[in-house]
Amino acid sequence: QCNATLSAMEDTVESPDPASSSTSFSPLECTYSITVYAGYGVEIQVTCIEESLIIMGHGGTGPELLANETLMREGQVIRSTTNQVYIHYRSLRQTNHGMFSLHYQAFLLSCPFPRSPAGGGVTVTDIHPGGQAHFHCDPGFQVRGHEVSTCVNTTEPHWSTPEPQCVAVSCGGWIRNATVGRVLSPTPPSVSNHSNGNNLSCHWLIEAKEGHRIHLHFERIALDEDDDKLIVRSGNSSLSPPLFDSDLDDVPERGLLSESSTLYLELTADSSSIPLLLALRYEAFDDEHCWEPYMPHGNFSSSDITYQLGTTVTFTCSPGFVMEQGSGTIECVDPSNPHWNDSEPVCRALCGGELTEPAGTILSPDWPQSYSKGLDCVWQIHGNEEKRIELDVQILNIRHSDVLTVFDGRDLMSHVIRQYLGSRERFQVVSGGSEVTIQFQSDPNDSSFILSQGFLIHYREVEPNDTCPTLPQIEFGWISSSHSSPVRGSVLTYQCQPGYDISGSDIITCQWDLSWSSTPPSCVKVQQCPDPGEVVNGARSVRPEAGFAVGTVVRFSCNQGYQLEGPSQISCHGRDTGTPKWSDRSPKCVLKYDPCPNPGVPDNGYQTLYKHSYQAGETLRFFCYEGYELIGEVIISCVPGHPSQWNSPPPFCKGKVSQSFEPSHQILITSNTFLSIDP
């Protein structure tokens, strides 16, 4: 039947019965509504399709197009995201309406998988209604928002609460039974505890077990020297003696040691525009052991993992970092007051250096922190004379006013391979010789300086190769090369076979760094016919926005008073060796009147565009042969009517009358005298 409302969890939707007298001889428009239980979606399988269908999802934030005739094929499965679907059927034919058959069934909808918060994670019991997502944060962070969210069974299932955030532990606190942990920057003043107007005032009490002491390591600290202040006290209150005062003391490289089992930290900060940065690491230890060493951007090995007296620890830096400010090996000494005989070293990414290892890493200065303004750093890589240097630039994220330059040689006078500004995806560079120089310059005068990530480059020696990598042949196309081998400067031109279009750049160049200027293109099968055009005084069933894919059928109809001249529908057919094409030309909509018969060709004349009949509105022009004159209208028009008639009778061709002239019997003698001669 035409128009129906269905609520079963499984059923079939079919086109109206063509034998029905009420639908057989007129255009059809039908709507079918499918509604299943909340929390379920509708899965539709197309079993037969010969007509124009549009399937829309309803019940969400707005109508959602699920499929139309250009997106629908027999055997296709369509799934909704809500529990309600509308199927719109339209046939422009007067008779013999097309058929369709759809089978549907309900399926259980689910919530989208929740994202893990930065600085934390999430575990999910089930993403279907009733399932729960449990959020947690890493040490030093706490959940802001709901820790548990439930998948709610509604028209469109969703989580009961927004995804939470992990923020630094709130300003201040009491850390009991401390072993190892961190004190991090508090949240901004607008969301933190305030004790004095707009100022931030935080107090932490770190308490270890009785008989233990605490070592405090300054991982990172950035305070405004005028408005921010940090005091560390050895004790459990603000009256305890200070070990460190940021207004008076330099940051201790070896950290601080408590005199008892407690440390008291006081932080006061003004809500200035300078961001507050604080990261302190604490470790508790007893009177028979040293504290656990700490070394960011490096590793260490120990002769005793409990760090008893006599334990030695050896440090190494991660690739790209250089050891500074300390010894590579330290020892736990002094039975009466166990401590390390030297401070832990510091691993830093330096501004420039000489590199002679066959492989290594180059980092922007102060990596992973942001680099400073006004830098001019130079790294020189010296490889084996028989090798080349390959740079694998894994991260490049610098400001557009800063420059990273790669030179093909031992100094800044060498050939420039390339200069880089801003950000780029991972890429490789290969030198032409055994040495490479890298220079990084940051703008010292940029008033809008913002923090940038920097760069991370791995390098290694490779075998000599003075050509770009060999590229595979392009499928369904061919390649033309400007050179016999892909040397620097050679150009590859890509072309596709008929029926295929190029996807990507059709011309790529082998650059100085022996990399191609872009990724090779591909030849993609043309799957659409060109737009067949609109029909004047009529309409078509498919809009151009949807495209005209292979298999698309376009049906045409005319406005009232007009009739089709040509096919009522055309279809887009694919071809193995060419682009898709239409099955026929598009029709025209002409006035719906009887034609005018040809009025006949005049004797000694002819017509233009001779036809047996002419549609209403058409014109006919007449001509006469040489020596004949046209009598009547040169152009006559077919006037619409029942029947249509010419607006004037046809003309005829009449022979022209020739004129004879008597010879003159006068001869001009002078300007005023004539001589008369009698015959």
N, C-alpha and C positions, 0 to 999 in steps of 0.2 A: 504494500500500500504506500501511498504518498503521504508523508508526514507521520511520524510515530514517536512515542516516548517509551524507552526501554529501561528497565531497572534490574533485570536478571543478571547474575554474575557471569553468565555465558550465554551467547545467543548469536543469531545471524541477521544481518541487515542486507536486504536485497532490493533491487530496483522494482518499480511498480510493474504489475502484470501488463504486458503489451496488448493483451486481448481486451483489456478494460475499455469500454466504450467511452468513458469519461476522460480518458487520457490519451487515446490513440490519435486524435486529430488536432492537437494544439501543443504549443510549447509547454514544458514542464519545469516547475521549481518545487523541490521537496526538501524538508528539513527533518533529520532524525536526531533525537536527543538520547544519550546514554548516560545514566547516573548509577554508580555503584556505591558501596559503603565507603564512608570517610576512612582515610588511611589506605585506600586501595586506588590503583590506577587502572586504566583501560588499555589492554593490548589488542590491537586490531591487525588481522592478517588479511591481505588483499588476495582473494581467490579468483576474481574476475573483474576486469575493468575495461569498459568501452565508452565511457561518458565522462563529462566534466564533474569532478568531485573536489570539495574542499573540506578538510578535517581540521577543526579548531578545538583547542583545549580551553576549558572555562573553570572558574572557581578559584583561580589564583589571584595574583595582583592585577591581571588583565587578560584579555583573550590572547591565545598563543597559537600561531599557525603551525600545525603538525605536519601537514602534507597537502599538496594540490596536484593537479594532473601532471605537472612537469616533474614532480617529485615522487610519483607513484608508479609502481610496477606490480605485475602479478607475482605473488609469492612474497612481497615485501611485508615486513612486520613494523608497525608503528606503535610507539608507547607514549602515553600521556604522563604528565607530571602531577595531575590532579585526578579527582574522582569523577569528573564530568567532561563529556566530549559531545560536540555537535558535528553532524555530517550534513553538508549542504550539497544537494544534487540539482543540476540545471541542464536542461536540454533545449536547444534553440530550434530543433527540428519540428516540423509540423506533424510528421508521421515517422514511424519506425525509430522510436527512441532507443538509444543505446542501453546496454545491460551493465549491471555491476553486482558484485556479491562480496560481502565483507563478513568475516567471522571474528567475534571479539570475545575476550574473557578478562576477568579481573585479576590483578596481581598486586601483591603487597608492596606499597611504597616504602621508601626509607629516607632518613635524614642524610644530608651530606656529611662526609667524614669531617670532624672538627679539626681545625688547625692547631698545632702546638704553639703555645705562647713563646716568645723570645725569652730565653733564660729559664725554660722549663719544658714540660712535656705533657702528654695526654694519653690515657689508656681508655679504651672503649669496650664495653661489654657487648653491645649490639647496636647497629645503626637503624634497626627497625623500631616502630613505636614501642615504648616501654624500656628500651635500652638506655644505658647511662654512659656519660663521658666524665671521667675523673681527671681533673687538672692538678698538676703539682709544679713546684718551682725548685730550681737549684739552690744549694746553700748560699745564703747571703741575699736571697730574694724571697718575697712573699706574694701570695695570690691576692690580686685586687679584683674583686668580682666573686662570682659563685664558683666554688670548687667542684660542684657536681651539677651536671645539666642532663635533663631527660628528654628523649625523643618523644614529642607529643603527637598523638594520633588525631590529625585534623584533615581538612580537605587537601592540604599540601603539607605533609609532616615537616616539623621544624624543631630545633632544640628549644627547650623551655627558657633558656637564658642566653645572653650574648657570651661569646668567648672571653674569658678573663685575661688579664695581663699579669706578668711577673715584674714586680718593681723591687728596687733595693729595699732592704729591711728598713722599717721606719726609723725615724730619728731617735737614736738612743735605745737602751734596753739593758737587761741583766742577763748575762750569758753564764749559766751555771755549769759546773763540771766540765769546763772548757778543756778540749784536747787540741784540735787543729781547726782553724776556721778563718773567716775574713770579716772585717768591718769595711763596708762599702759606702760610697757617696750616698747621702740621704736624698730622698725625693725633693723636688722643688718646694720652696717655701709655701706656695699656694695650696699644697696638699699635705703639708707636714705640720707637726706640732709647733706652735709659736708661744714663746713666753714673754716676748717683749716687742710689741708692735709688729713691724715687718721683718725683724731680725730672726734668725734661726739659732736655736740654742739646743744642743744635743748632748746627752751624757750616757756613756756606756760603762758598765761595770763588768769586767771579765774576771771570772772566779774559777780557778783550777782546784783540784783536789788538795787537801791538806798535805803539806810537805813537798808540793810541787812549786816550781817557778814558771814564769811565762816569758817567752821571747817574742818581741813584736818587731816585725820586718816591714819597712816602708816600701811597698811595691810601687805605688804611684801616689803623688801628692801635688796638687796645684791649688794654692790658696792665694786670694788677693791679699797682698802684703799690707794694705791699709785697712781692709774691712773684715778679713777672715782671720781666725786664730784657732790653733789646736794646742792643747796642753795634755800631756800624758803624765799621770801621777802613779807612784808606786804605793798602792794602798787601796782603800775601798770608799773614799769620799773626796770631796773637793778640798778638804783640809790636808790631805796627804801630801808629802813632799813631791815636787815636780821632778820628772826625769827629762822632760823635753818641753820647750816652749817655742812655738814657731816664730814668735816675735824676737826671740833672743838667740836661738840655736839654729845651726845648720842641720839639715836632714842627716841623721847618722847612717853611714853606709853599712855598718855592722848591725843596725837595729838597736833595740833597747832590751834590757833585762830587768825584770821586776825583782824586788828584794824579798817579796813574799809571794803568796799564792794569788794575789789580786793585782789588777791594773785598773785605773780609773781614767777614762778619756773624756775630755771636755772640748766640744766644738762650738764656736760661735761664728756666725757668718751673716753678712748683710746680703739682702736680695739684690745684688748688683748684676750687671749684664755679663760679667765674667763667669763662665760656668765653673761650678765647684767640682773638684775631682779628688777623690780620696779612696785609696785601696790599701788597707793594712792587713797583714797576715800574722796570726798569732799561733804559737805552738807551746804546749805545756810539757815540762820535763821534770824528773825528780833530781835529787841531789847526788845521784850516782851516774847520771848520764848527761850528755850534752843535748841541746835541742836539735830537732831535725833540720838539716840545712835546707836552704831554698835558693833556687837559681832559675829565674825566668829565662826563656829562650835558650835553654841548655839542659844538660843531663849530668848526673853524677853517679859514681859507684862507691860503695862503702864496704869496708872490711867487717863491719858489724851493723846489722840493721837496727839494733837497739841503741847504738851510739854510746857505748860504755867508754870509760877512760881508755885511752890508747887507740881508739878507732881512728882510722884515716879515711878521708873522703877525697876522691879525685873528680875534678869538674871538666866538662867539655862543652863547647858552645854548639848550637845548631848551625847547619850550613848557612852561610851568609852573615853570621855574627862573629864578632871579634871579642876576645876576653880582655877585660880591663878591670882596674881597681881591685886587685886581690891576687891571691895565689891559686895556682891550679890544683894544689893539694893542701888540705888542712888536717889538723889532728886535735882530738879531744884531750885536753890537758888539765892539770891542777885538781887533785883529789878533794881539796877543801872547798873549791869553787869551780866545778867543771865548766869549761868553756872551750871554744875553738881557739887555736893559737893564731888564727888570722881570719879576716872577714871573708865571707863568700864572695867570689869574683862576680863581676857584672858582664853580661854579654850584650854588646851593642852593635847595631848596624851603622857602619861608619860612612862618612862622605868621601868615597873614593878609595883606591888602593891598587896594589900590584898583585895580579893573580897569575900563578904559574902552574897550578894543578890542572890535569887533563879534564876535570869536570868540577863544577862548583855552582855557587848561587850568589847573585848580586841583589841587594835589597836597597830600597830608598832609605835615606838617613832616618834613624830613630824608629824604623819599622818594628812592630806593627802600628806604632803611633804615627801621627801625621808629621810630615817633614816641615822645616821652618822656611821663612822667607829669606831671600838673598843668598841662596846656596849656589856654589859653583863646584861641582864634584866631578872627578875624572877617575874612571876605572880602566886599567890597561890589562888585557888578557894576552898572555904570551903562550902560544901552543907549539907543538912539534912542527918543524919546518915543512914536513911532508903532509901535514894535516890541514884541515879547515876548521873554523869555529862556527858551531851552530848555537844560536841564541833562541831559547824557548821562552818567549815573553808570556807568562801565565796570567799576570795581572798588570794592567796599565790603567791607572786612574789618577791623572794629574790635572791641574788647572790649565785652561786654554792659554794663559799667559806664561806658563812654564814650558820648558822644552827638554826633550830627551833626544839626543843625537847619537847615531851609531856611525863610527868611522871605520873604513876598511883598511886598517893599518895600525902602526904603533903610536901615533900621536895625532894631534888635532889638525895637522896639515894634510892628513890622508884624505882619500876620496870619501865623501859623505854617502853612505849607503841609504840612509833615510833619517828624517826628523819626525818626531811624534809629539802631538799636543792633545790634551783632553783624555778621553777614555776610548779603549778599543778592546774587542774580544781577543782571546788568546791567539797568538800567531807566532811564526818562526822566521828567523833571519839567518842566512848562511853567508859567511865572509868569502872573499875571493882569495885571501891569503891565510897565513897562520897566526895573524895577530889582529886584535880588534880593540878599539878604544871607544868607551862609552862616556858621554858627558851629559850631566844633568844640571840645569840652571833653573832656579826658581826666582821669580820676579821680586826684587826687594822693595818696590814702590807701589805694590798693589794695595790700595786702601781698602778694597773689598775682600781681603784675604779671608778665606774660609778653609776649614779643615778638609784635606784631601787624603785619600788612602795611600797613594804612592805607587810603587811598582815592585814586582817580584819576577826576577829573570833567572832561569837555569841555563847554564852553558855547558858545552861538551865538545871534545874534539871529534871530528868525523873525517871520513875519507874524502879526498879531493873530488869535486864534481862541479864543473863549470856550466852546467845546464839546469834548467828548471825540471822539476819532477815530470816524468812521462805521464801523460794523461790518457785515459782509456778512450776508445772510439765512442762516438755518440750513437746511441741506438736510434734508428729511424732517421738518420741524417749523415752528414759527412763533414770533415774538417779540412780547411785549406790553410797551409802554413807558409809564412814568408821566408822561412829558412829550412834547410834540410834537417837541422836538429834544433831543439828548443834552447838556444843560447840567449844571453841577455839581449833584450830588444826585439826578439822575434815575436811575431804576431800570429795568433790563431784565429781564423774566422769560421764560425759554425753556421751550417745551413741544414734545413730539415726537408724531408721528402714531402711531396704533395699530400695534403690531409693532416699535416702536423704543424704545430706552431712552436717557435722557440720560447723557452721559459728561462729567463736569465739574460745575461749579457752575451750578445752574439760575437763579440770581439774581446779577447783577453791577451795580455802582454806579459812576457817574461821580464820581470823587473831586475834591478841591479842586485837585490838581495836574494836572487834566484827563487823568488816566489811569484806565483801568478797573480795578476792584478785583481782577479776575482775568481770565484769558484766556477767550474765549467757548467754551461747550461745543459738543458735537456730538451728533447723533442717530445712534446705532449700531443697526443691524439686530439684533433679538433672534434669536439663532441656536440657542437651546436650548429644549427643552420643560421644564416643571416636573418635579420628581421624582415618578414615578408611585406611589411608596410601596412598602414591603416587603410581602411576602405572608406572612400568618400560616400557620404549618405548611407553609412552602414556601421556595423560593429563586428568585432571578432572576439573569440572566447578566451584568448590568452593574452595577458598583458606583457609588454616587453621587459618589465623589471625582473620577471622570473626567468628570462632567457628562453631559448628554443632548443632544448636538448634533443638528441636523437630519440625518436619515438613520440615526440610531441605532435599532437593533432590540433590544428587550428580550424575552428568552425566559423563560418561567416554568415551574417544575416543582414538584411537591408531594412532601412526605415520605411515607414508606411508610405505607399505611393511609388516605391521603387522595387525592382526585382533584380535577382542575381544574374549576371552574365558571366558564366564560367563555373568552376567547381564550387560546391557548397562547403567543402573542407579539403585541406591539404595536410600532408604529414611529412615530418622530417625523417629522412632515411640516411643511415650511415653507409659509407662506402669503404672498402678495404684499401683502395689506392687513391683516394681523393677526399676532399672535404665533404661533409654531409650536405645534402641538397633536398629541396622540396619536391614533392611528388608532382606538382603542377604549378602553373602561375597563379597568382592571387586573382580572384574574380573582381568584377566591377558591379556597382549598384546603378542600374539605369532606370529611367522613368517607366512606370508600369502602364504603358499605353500601347495600342495596336500600332504597328509600324506603318509608314507611308510607302506605297509601292513605287518602284522606279517609274517616273513619268515618261521615260523613253528618251532616246538620243535624237537630237534634231538632225534633219538631213544637212549634209555638208558641215557638220559640227561634231562635238564630242563633250563628254563629262569628265570631271575628276572623281576618283574613288568610286568607280562604277560598282554598284551592288544591286541585288534584287529588291531589297527593302532597306528603309532607313528608320532608326528609332526616333521617337519624338524628341525634338530639340536639335537634331542633326541638320546640317545644311548641305546643299548640292550646288556646284558651280558649273556653268556652261561656257563653252568656247566655240568659235567658228573658224573654219579653215580660211586660208588666205584668199582674198577676193570676195569674201562674204561678210555681211554685216549682221551683228546680233540684234534682233528685234525682240524686246521684252526685258524681263529681269535677268541680270547676270547671275545672281545668287537667290535661290529660293530656300525656305525653311520648312521643316516638318512640324506642324503645329499639333500639340497633343489634343486628343479628343477620342471619341468613340463613334466612328473611327477617326484616326489622325488624318489630317489633310495638309497638302502643300499650301502655303500662304499666297501662292500666285501660280498661274498656269505656266508651263515651261515655255521658254522663248523659242524662236525659230531663226534660221540663218537665211538671209536674202542676198542675192547676188548684187554687187555694186554696179551702178550705171556708169559706163565709160563716157567721157566728154570729148567732142571733136572740135578742133580749132581751125578756122579759115586762115590761110596764109595772108599776111599783111601785104597790101598793094601800095604801101607808102615807103619811100626811102628818105631817110633823114639826110638833108643836104647841109643845112646849117642849123644853128640853134633856133632860128625863127622862120626858116623856109623849108617847105616840103616839095618834092618833085613827084608829080602824079604820073603814073604810067598806065595806060589803058591796055587791057589784054588784047 
